[in-house]
Amino acid sequence: MPACAAPAEGEEAGMVISALETMKMAVVPEIALESDSTDDGRFTVIGRGLKMHPDCQRARLSVWYRGDGTDKRIYEVSVSRNGSCRAQDSVAWHDHHFGSYHLQLSVVQDETEKTVAVSEVNLNARNYAYAQATDNTGSAVVLHVIRPCIGEQDARSVQAVVESSGKESDRIRVPLTRIDDQMWEATISSTSFALDGDYEARLYAGAVELADLNFRMIRPAPHKGAKAVALTFDDGPGRKTGKLIAQLKKYKSHATFFVVGKNASKYGVVLQTMKEAGCEIGNHSYDHPKLGNASAEEIEKQLGSTNDVIRKYTDREATLVRPPYGNIGASLRENAQAPLILWSIDTRDWETRDAEVTYDRVLKNAKDGDIILMHDIHAESVTAALKLIPELRKRGFELVTVSELAALKGVKLDNGASYRSLK
Ligand code: NI
């Protein structure tokens, strides 16, 4: 069992008080105060080298908390003729504040008190409390602090500061609640974090750090009923698409890229990266004509040649079509041979070319089941998406492909039918 109070370092513990020559009451050669503590948080102060003058009536020890000076306790101590004195505190340390305590030994003669030695002892909460993480089911982790030695004043703000280990800041604060005298607890949902992986938690009572611990949080795959949206990116790939895929990977997220064949043929490696990252590649025609009422041959040529490019680099074809300009007609419904995917949030990022506006439009409007339209050929849109991915994760959204969203929501996608959202 760790001790609540740590003995002060030897060199700091003892110090001789000056002006001995002015003191007629006691002769005090090389006096030192040593403090010691036991497992239950009690402490002993021992003075050595103290030689009491025969006229001295008594010695006493004062103890007070350095922080505010209000916690003063005074103990009478006896001093033996062989030069040592001993004081034992009968109050457990963990009823006190944590931090630095001031000890002062003085002798009294004729109602006059003179200080002969001072010392400090540090009461360190970290030596006493410990923390553990349990029930990490993948959807939540429960943090416990055991024997936290919390003073009444600090009990009002017991909290954990949790952040991801070795990654860019993904920090949250969680209040702990008192279970009993020995235990405080907090439950943290996995959706509180943008990232999966290793986390560090530091637990505080007020400004006092009680304990720390590490735990791992790995989210389960999105389950039916999860809050989810599909980010979709049209007209690419472009120069920044690789960066976007890396961000999606980092946050265990997926998106759907509705590529145009003309660009896809220039970015074969990027198509492979999309596939490896679990993203979906959709068909947005070869060179972006209106296809709603185009001839069957034109539709077949536009979609077929794009599929050829996608297949060349990924060994599979697109199963979803996004009509250029959202233009749908009877001919496309009949000849697309794929579900037609529209959108419920149009960022109009191509028009504003402003990362902040795009970011705000998505965050302000995103709801469960939304399909969000952006364009990865524009640098500003990628900038917005790089910020949106962690922020949407923090807000509890799963970021999934259109096909994954349909599966999550139990929606069967039919060829020739069009979809704006999946709920
Ligand atoms: Ni387009």
Residues whose N, C-alpha, C, O or C-beta is under 5 A from the ligand:
A	BS01	NI	D234 D235 P324 Y325
